[in-house]
Every structure is written in C-alpha cells, then in structure tokens.
Amino acid sequence: MKITIFGLTISSSWGNGHATPYRALIRALDCLGHSVRFYEKDVPYYARHRDFDELPYCDLVLYSSWELIRHDALAHARESDVVMVASYCPEGARISDEVLGLGRPLKVFYDLDTPVTFAKFAAEGSTEYLEPQQIAAFDLVLSFAGGLALHKLSREFGARLARPLYGCVDADVYRRVAASNDLRCDMSYMGTYAADRREKLDELFLEPARRSREMQFLLAGSLYPWQWEWPENVRKLDHVSPSEHAALYSSSRMTLNLTRKDMAESGYCPSGRFFEAAACGCPIITDTWEGLDTFFTEEEILVVDSAESVLDALRMDDAHLTRFAQRARQRTLDEYTGAHRAEELLRYFDEVLAQNRRFRSEVA
C-alpha cells in the first residue's frame, strides 16, 4: 500500500508530541511492506532542533512552501492508496481542500490534538489545519482521543467514520538501558510548557521538590519561562533528544505525566509519554482523567492529585515501584506499540473500503 501523509513534523521531537508516535507507526508500516511518504514544512524552529534529515523507513520530503511542491505533492498523492492530512500541518485546511478533490485515494484526517481542535472551533470557528465542514468530507477521521470525542466527530461534525488511533511507542527504541549519571533523579517530568498545565506542574512537581530538598528532580522541556523561581534541587533541560529518552526514563526513580486541560476534560487521551516511559520500565505517576483506567490500571501506574500524594509515592520502596513499572511495561508491549497501531490503522482502511463498497452497491 502506498500512503502519503501531510503532517506537522516527523524530523524533530522538539516542543511537540507528534514526531515520536509518527516514527513508531510508520516504521511498523514499513516492516509490513507498505511505503510512506511524509511531507513536512521546513520551519526554522524544527530545523534548529532536527533529529535527522532522512529516515530509512519513510520518504521524508522537507519543503519551504506549499506552492513550490504543490504540483509534485498532489501528483504523488493522486497515485497513492491513502492520503492523510494531520493536525497542525501548516496550511493544512488548504491542503485538505486539494486532497479532497483527488479521485482515487482514501482520504483520511488524523487529529493528534482532537480536544484542542474542538476548543479552537468553539473559540475561533476554525483552525489553520482544519475547517469544521471538512470533517464530513473525509472517508475516515482518526483521533488521538477516544470516548466522547468520537461521538462528537460523528454527531456534531458529520464524520463518515471516526475511529481512535492513540499514541504508541517503538519498543526497539524505548527500552530499559543503563542509567546515566547526568540524568539520574528521584523524579523527572518531560513535557513542553503549556499555561494550562502550570498549576498542576507547581502542585505535583515543584511543590514536592520544595518539600524534599534532599531529592533530585529533573524537568525536560522547551518554552518554559525560565525566570521563574525554581527550587535549587530541580535541574532544567530545554530539550532531550529521542536518542536520550530511554536513558532519561531509565535514570529516573519515577516520572510524572501531566495532561493538558482540553485533553483531560475530553478524557480517553493518553499522552505518548505514558507509553514511552512504561516501555522503559520507569514507574509512572499521573494526574487523572476519564478513561485513564482503560489504558492502565491502579496496579500499573500511580494516580496523584496533590503534592502530598506525590510525596507518598516518592516514599515507596524501590521493590514496590518496580512491580508497578514491570506491569505497565508488559501492558505497553502487549497493546501500545507502533506495530499494534499499524495493524489497527490497516483494519480501519479495510473498514472504509468495505463501507464504500456497500454504499456503491446501495446506490446501484
């Protein structure tokens, strides 16, 4: 199968949660014998923090403007079996209009930010990467969020077929490795700064650090207002490259997951960091949201809601934490790898084709 994707980025993991799930998914598709071409706009902030310029399992096309590659990109898309446009793709709404005019391929929209998209629709009426009326024109709409988000896509926006395609992990990349003295800490948190996570960050990360001066905390993420008054026992890294993610998780006694407000309110929207940390055998503590227990149980992760509950987790003995981590790791390897998501994606394509065949037979 020949697949064309227009997305935000696969080349840079700086400041976004798109790149690493794309890599896991597309690598798995390649292993199954499918070819993927990924179109990524070459923007300065990703160019400065690019993990690589080419991939062995994907034909990566970096372009400076849509106008310059429009003709060739649409010609390639026209000959594809599936064309996918994804959230936060620059000029994505315009590209979607062009893609929806193609005849042969299945047209798919993949929203890796569904609750954020809904919030933008409510506040602004549209987004740069998707217009509300375009949803009904796609053969398939995939969502990083499940639960009510899928019903909303179908009932409010007329999606013909809405299915979840959650985050995933490449288990060959994210695995337990030797701890690094440079990254060793009692608790880590990896995430780009977001204003709607600030309160949780203060309560569940910074406050425990203030109250546990003998412990070491590590924050890895971009765009933070570094002029904040940070506790002295919090180390700050602007970016940790994917090649070092496994070392970070393997060097953390535990790691924290914090969920964006729109994601938490929507529910059924696990961060890809969940699966990456779990695959590395790192104990996970997290805030809560509806549907969390469908991905991990209370025997696999620790749910926290206050600084005191974080401190309780930090006081647990290593053997207890290791049991949590081992169970979460096994669950991840059994259900949440790129290979699992690739198989799901291919089943969805088959479902669309079957639905289209039924429609044509009914019309005939």
C-alpha positions in Angstrom: 0.0 0.0 0.0 1.2 3.5 -0.9 0.5 6.1 1.8 1.1 9.9 1.7 1.0 11.9 4.9 0.9 15.7 5.3 1.8 16.3 8.9 3.4 18.7 11.4 6.8 17.0 11.9 8.5 13.7 12.0 12.0 15.0 11.8 12.0 16.9 15.1 10.7 16.0 18.6 11.4 19.5 19.9 8.3 21.0 21.5 5.8 18.6 20.1 4.3 15.1 20.8 3.8 14.2 17.1 7.2 13.1 15.9 7.8 10.0 18.0 4.4 8.4 17.5 4.7 9.0 13.8 8.1 7.3 13.8 6.8 4.2 15.6 3.7 3.9 13.4 5.5 4.5 10.1 8.4 2.2 10.9 5.8 -0.5 11.7 4.0 0.1 8.4 7.3 -0.2 6.6 8.0 -3.5 8.3 4.7 -4.7 7.0 5.7 -3.8 3.4 3.9 -0.5 3.0 5.5 2.6 1.6 5.0 6.0 3.2 6.0 9.5 2.1 5.8 12.2 4.7 5.6 15.9 3.7 6.8 18.3 6.4 7.2 22.0 6.1 10.7 23.1 6.9 10.2 25.6 9.6 13.1 27.3 11.4 12.3 26.1 15.0 12.2 22.4 13.9 15.2 22.9 11.6 17.3 24.1 14.5 16.3 21.1 16.6 16.1 18.4 13.9 16.8 14.8 15.0 17.6 13.8 11.4 17.1 14.8 7.8 16.1 11.4 6.4 14.7 8.1 7.5 15.3 4.5 6.3 11.6 3.6 6.7 10.0 6.7 5.3 10.5 9.0 2.3 10.7 12.4 4.1 10.1 15.5 2.0 11.0 18.8 3.6 9.6 21.8 1.8 9.8 25.5 2.2 6.4 26.4 0.9 3.3 24.6 -0.3 3.3 26.5 -3.6 6.7 25.1 -4.5 5.8 21.5 -4.0 2.1 21.6 -4.6 2.1 20.1 -8.2 4.5 17.2 -7.4 2.9 16.5 -4.0 -0.6 16.3 -5.4 0.7 14.1 -8.3 2.2 11.7 -5.8 -0.9 11.8 -3.6 -3.1 11.1 -6.6 -1.3 7.8 -7.2 -1.4 6.8 -3.5 -3.8 4.3 -2.0 -4.3 6.5 1.1 -3.7 10.2 1.7 -3.6 11.5 5.2 -3.7 15.1 6.4 -2.9 15.6 10.1 -3.5 18.2 12.8 -1.2 21.2 13.0 0.0 20.6 9.4 0.9 24.2 8.2 -1.8 25.3 5.8 -3.5 22.0 6.5 -7.0 23.3 5.7 -5.9 24.4 2.3 -4.0 21.1 1.7 -7.1 19.2 2.8 -9.2 21.0 0.2 -6.7 20.0 -2.5 -6.6 16.4 -1.2 -10.4 16.1 -1.0 -10.5 16.9 -4.7 -8.5 13.8 -5.6 -10.3 10.8 -7.0 -8.5 7.6 -6.3 -7.1 7.5 -2.8 -8.8 7.1 0.5 -8.9 10.5 2.3 -8.0 10.5 6.0 -7.7 13.1 8.6 -5.6 12.3 11.7 -6.2 14.6 14.6 -3.5 14.2 17.2 -5.0 17.1 19.1 -8.7 16.5 18.9 -9.8 18.3 22.2 -7.6 21.3 21.2 -9.3 21.3 17.8 -12.7 21.3 19.3 -11.7 24.2 21.6 -10.4 26.2 18.7 -13.6 25.6 16.8 -15.6 26.9 19.7 -13.4 29.9 20.2 -12.4 30.8 16.7 -14.7 28.9 14.3 -11.9 27.1 12.5 -8.2 26.3 12.6 -5.3 26.7 10.1 -5.2 23.0 9.7 -8.9 22.1 9.6 -12.2 23.6 8.8 -15.3 22.1 10.6 -17.1 21.4 7.3 -14.1 19.4 6.0 -14.6 16.7 8.6 -17.6 15.2 6.8 -15.7 15.1 3.5 -13.0 12.7 4.7 -13.5 8.9 4.3 -12.0 8.4 7.7 -11.3 10.6 10.7 -8.7 9.3 13.2 -8.5 10.8 16.7 -5.8 10.7 19.4 -8.7 11.0 21.8 -11.5 8.4 22.2 -14.6 8.4 24.2 -17.0 11.3 23.7 -14.6 12.9 21.1 -15.5 10.2 18.6 -19.3 10.7 19.1 -18.8 14.5 18.7 -16.9 13.9 15.5 -19.7 11.8 14.1 -22.8 13.6 15.5 -21.8 17.2 15.5 -19.4 17.3 12.6 -20.7 14.5 10.4 -17.7 12.3 10.2 -18.4 9.3 8.0 -16.3 7.0 10.1 -14.5 8.2 13.3 -12.0 5.9 15.0 -9.4 6.2 17.7 -5.7 5.9 16.9 -4.0 6.5 20.2 -0.3 7.2 20.8 2.2 4.4 20.6 5.8 3.5 21.2 8.6 1.9 19.3 9.7 -0.8 21.7 13.1 -1.2 19.9 13.9 2.5 20.7 12.2 2.8 24.1 13.5 0.1 26.4 15.4 -0.2 29.7 19.0 0.9 29.4 21.9 1.7 31.7 21.2 4.7 34.0 23.1 7.9 33.2 24.7 9.8 36.0 23.9 13.1 34.1 20.2 12.3 34.1 19.8 10.4 37.4 17.0 11.8 39.6 14.3 10.8 42.0 11.6 12.2 39.7 11.5 13.5 36.2 9.0 15.3 34.1 9.3 15.6 30.3 6.9 18.0 28.6 6.7 21.2 26.6 5.5 24.2 28.6 1.7 24.9 28.5 0.0 27.5 30.5 -2.9 25.2 31.3 -0.5 22.7 32.9 1.2 25.3 35.0 -1.0 24.9 38.1 -0.5 21.1 38.0 3.2 21.5 37.4 3.5 23.6 40.5 1.4 21.3 42.7 2.7 17.9 41.5 6.3 18.7 40.6 7.6 21.9 42.0 5.9 21.7 45.4 7.2 18.2 46.1 10.7 19.4 45.1 10.4 22.4 47.6 9.4 20.0 50.3 12.1 17.3 49.5 15.3 19.3 49.3 17.3 16.1 49.8 15.9 14.7 46.5 16.8 15.5 42.9 14.1 16.5 40.3 14.6 16.9 36.6 12.4 18.9 34.2 13.0 18.4 30.4 11.0 20.6 28.1 11.0 23.7 25.9 9.3 27.1 26.1 9.4 27.4 29.9 9.6 30.9 31.4 12.9 30.2 33.0 12.8 33.4 35.0 10.5 31.6 37.4 11.9 31.0 40.9 12.9 27.3 40.6 13.8 25.1 43.6 17.5 24.5 43.7 17.0 20.8 43.5 15.3 21.0 40.1 17.5 20.6 37.1 16.2 22.0 33.9 16.9 20.8 30.3 15.5 22.7 27.4 15.4 19.5 25.2 16.2 15.9 25.5 16.7 14.2 22.1 14.8 11.0 21.4 18.1 9.1 21.4 18.3 10.0 25.1 14.7 9.4 26.1 15.3 5.8 27.2 18.3 6.9 29.3 16.3 9.6 31.0 13.5 7.2 31.9 15.9 4.6 32.9 17.7 7.1 35.2 14.5 8.3 36.9 13.3 6.6 40.0 9.8 7.7 38.7 8.4 10.0 36.2 5.4 12.4 36.2 2.7 12.7 33.5 0.7 15.9 33.3 -2.3 16.3 30.9 -3.3 19.4 29.0 -6.6 20.9 30.2 -8.5 20.2 27.0 -7.2 16.7 26.9 -8.1 16.0 30.5 -11.6 17.4 30.1 -12.2 15.3 27.0 -10.8 12.1 28.5 -9.6 9.0 26.8 -6.5 10.8 25.5 -3.2 9.2 26.8 0.0 11.1 26.1 2.6 9.2 24.1 4.9 9.8 27.0 2.9 7.3 29.0 3.8 4.5 26.6 7.4 5.6 26.2 8.1 5.8 30.0 6.3 2.5 30.6 8.3 0.7 27.8 11.5 1.9 29.6 10.3 0.3 32.8 10.0 3.6 34.6 7.4 3.9 37.4 4.7 6.4 36.3 2.7 8.9 38.5 0.0 10.8 36.8 -2.9 13.2 37.1 -6.3 11.6 36.4 -8.9 11.9 33.6 -11.9 9.9 32.4 -10.8 6.7 30.7 -7.4 6.5 32.2 -8.2 3.1 33.7 -8.9 1.7 30.2 -5.2 2.2 29.4 -3.5 1.4 32.7 -4.9 0.0 36.0 -4.1 1.1 39.5 -1.7 -1.8 39.7 0.3 -0.4 36.8 0.5 3.3 37.5 0.1 5.7 40.5 -2.6 8.4 40.3 -1.8 11.6 42.2 -3.8 14.7 42.9 -1.7 16.7 45.4 1.8 17.4 46.5 1.3 15.1 49.5 0.2 12.2 47.3 3.4 12.7 45.1 5.5 12.6 48.3 3.7 9.4 49.4 4.8 7.9 46.0 8.3 9.1 46.5 8.4 7.4 49.9 7.6 4.0 48.5 10.3 1.4 48.5 12.0 0.5 45.2 10.7 -3.0 45.1 7.1 -1.7 45.2 7.7 0.8 42.5 9.4 -1.8 40.3 6.4 -4.0 40.4 4.2 -1.1 39.1 6.7 -0.5 36.4 7.0 -4.1 35.3 3.3 -4.5 34.9 2.9 -1.2 33.0 5.8 -2.2 30.7 4.2 -5.6 29.9 0.8 -3.9 29.2 2.5 -1.5 26.8 4.4 -4.2 24.9 1.2 -6.2 24.7 -1.1 -3.4 23.4 0.6 0.0 22.7 3.5 -0.4 20.3 3.8 1.0 16.8 3.1 -2.5 15.4 -0.3 -2.6 17.2 -1.2 0.8 15.9 -0.2 -0.1 12.3 -2.5 -3.1 12.4 -5.3 -1.0 13.8 -4.8 1.5 11.0 -4.9 -1.1 8.3 -8.1 -2.5 9.7 -9.6 0.9 9.6 -8.7 1.3 6.0 -10.3 -2.1 5.3 -13.4 -0.9 7.1 -13.6 2.2 5.0 -13.2 0.2 1.8 -16.0 -2.2 2.9 -18.2 0.8 3.8 -17.6 2.4 0.4 -18.4 -0.9 -1.4 -21.7 -1.1 0.5 -22.6 2.5 -0.4 -21.9 1.9 -4.1 -24.0 -1.3 -4.2 -26.9 0.5 -2.5 -26.7 3.4 -4.9 -26.5 1.0 -7.8 
